[in-house]
Amino acid sequence: MEARGLVKRYGSREALKGVNFEAAPGEVVGVIGPNGAGKTTLLSILAGTIEPDQGEVASPNGDVGWVPQQAALYRRLSVEENLLLFARLEKHAQPREAVEEMLELTGLEDRRGELVARLSGGNQQRVNIAIGLLARPAVLLLDEPSVGLDPRQRARLWGFVSGLAGGGTSVVFSTHDIQEAERYGQRLLVLADGEALFDGSAAELRDAVRGEAPEAAGSDFETAFVAFLQHRGH
Amino acid sequence: MRWLLLKDLQILRRSPLQAALLVAYPVLIALLIGFAISREPGNPRVAFLNEVPPGSRVSAGSGGELPAVGVHDRVCRQVECVDVGSRAEAEAKVRDGDVLAALILPADLIDRLNSLSTLSPETPEVDVIVNEEDPLKARVVDDRIDALLARANLFIARQIAAEGGRYLGLVVNGGDFDVLGTRVEVLGLRRVASTLESLRAAVPAAQRPSLERVIRFATLARDNLDVAAPLIDRLAQPIAVDKQTVSAPTPPLDVFAVAVAATLTLTFVTLLLVAGSLALEREENTFARLTGGLVSRSSLLAEKIGLGVAVGLGVTLLMLAGVELFVGLAWSRFGLWLVAIGGGAAALGAAGAALGAAARDVRAVSLLAFMVSLPVALLSLVPSGAVGGGLYDVIRIVAALFPFKPALQAMTAALDSAGPGIGGPLLHLAVLVVAYTAIARLALGRFAST
């Protein structure tokens, strides 16, 4: 997936200011930055749910899976009905098999008949992610996927995501959890006020911190990241 | 699109209150309309006190009397009379709201009526007691009193005219006439003229010119009074009504009432359902997921309008089936019903989609749909001539921009075989479907980017 010169304006505010982006097959890219940095806007443009004012996106055959930040589910349908609906809309050859696979992945087999409205926020997020994974897309976009998940569910999620990446799926995720980004992101894109400040691995980001904010070089990754942002005027 | 439609129906089924309302609402409307149009309008209850002494009769002049008037029966044919024994009782019934008004015929009413044919006429008066606790009731009472008084005056005028005509006939043609119990023979102008003609030869020549003048007078009077009789008769009701209708034939009132009820049902069900269903996609964050590659925005729009047409059709047919219990409907025109309901539902669904795309959540869009559709529906029912010309032009434009009026016209045409054709309203609805779908499609673009 590749994007060039992405610009998005909401009124007079520029949410993205000419951002470039790329993700190779099998690569896991973390998008990090403070609130209002433009993370969700970037992922929404990559997913095709909003149009950029300038710039272009090229994705492999438009085959992109999208897991939005807020659960995008029908609360008056059951877990299974939600999965089956989206499997059918994805034109899955074997929709019921795909549903079973996702129920197993999310550990919600025993709650398949329960209305989504009655699930906890964490469990709703699990269904939300499962729907994004249904089509086994070439590119998977996850907007803060681990919000509301407990550690065990998080581990299961990242295990599955790593498996997908191992199979050649490009995974792009945004997060506020810097430790998570360091752990799972093979490459990190740092956004602040719509600008791309950094694009590289976690180790390269540490090197950049060492050069630009040496006082924070020995700190944990999150502290170093905050120092980096401050040094860049954010 | 099939799976989305099934999903929406499934969600509808899972919302018991919403589903119950969709069924209960048309049934309730059907019952109300059915009761309203299958019962005659009830006569208002009026307390009636007749203080006129028994045996009083209205004099027709020259010693004659009008035939017995039967005041009680005549009044009570127009209203539901509640006989009371005193003014106090009448007043109490009005104050308690037991009756709309009280009508009292005072004891001197007949004397005053009789004085009209004397040199010192008095104005006959009846007493009316009312409780005008609100402006609407006051208007109803005033209208009823005016109508009763007009009928009473007309009746008396006709009786007097008939008596006048009878006496005029006596003067022209001659006959017998009772005066204070004595039978008097009236010669009549016809016989006066012919008697004088026969005497002409016997009258001396010097007096003949005078006789000729009398004969001419009698002949002229006879001929002209012949014309006066129908004139007197017309005086009782000088203006007659000759009504000509310039519009197309109107449907019977009960058919129009059914059409209004069906269109109102269709409007609220379709508009609210489509608008709410589209807003729900936004509220549940599924719009972006759906339109991110699974379905096009146009397909989603078509699915929502299709949902409105399907449910609107079912609910409106249910309502018509309920009305059938009270009013006979032409089921042979069922095909046209489907066309009218389908066309109306499509236009209302498209309007609902435009509203749904403009609002952020289901509650807001429901409120918006009510706030838009109710006043527009009421405006669409305002008849020409009820307001000023300029204002009516504005109302016509507003009503033409919203699907309620053409949907009502299509429904009326479908229900009534004698009414105007259905083609015009269907064409109007088709234009609105295209226009509102285009607006909704544009609004969906904004829907996604905010």
Interface residues (C-beta under 8 A of the other chain):
Chain A: S44 A47 G48 T49 I50 E51 G62 V64 W66 P68 Q70 A71 A72 L73 Y74 R75 R76 L77 E81 L85 F86 R88 L89 E90 L115 I131
Chain B: W3 L4 K7 Q10 I11 R14 S15 E284 N285 T286 A288 R289 L290 T291 G292 G293 L294 V295 A448 S449
